[in-house]
């Protein structure tokens, strides 16, 4: 399954379990297992580069479980098929976002004008503080 034009994941890294869902569905919800738990073996995956795996792990947050798998629970819809599609879409979206390299931060220096403004406000503040609490009798 293609994630981007350069990266793909294989079906062997995916596993899904169907569990009972909460939410709308009436009595059907108590009888039929329509929610899907999609597991993606991030640690065991050999098609994604290490930097993409690291970013995916950070993006997954609490969905990354101790065994190195990303666990996505989808139970928004009333049918198995739609929940499967939803879980796959969410996984692909997460991996697409992980494939994007963050822009490196460029260090910048403050402008001359901003330095002058900062020093001027410091001088004004100092003058205000110097004028406080003194009466002329003790000088």
Buried (B, 14 or more C-beta within 10 A) or exposed (E): EEBEEEBEBEEEBBEBEBEEBEEEBEEEBEEBEBBBBBBBBBEEBEEBEEEBBEBBBEBBEEBBEEEBBBBBBBBEBBEBEBBBBBBBEBBBEBBEEBBEEEEEEEEEEEEEEEEEEEEEEEEEEEEEEEEEEEEEEEE
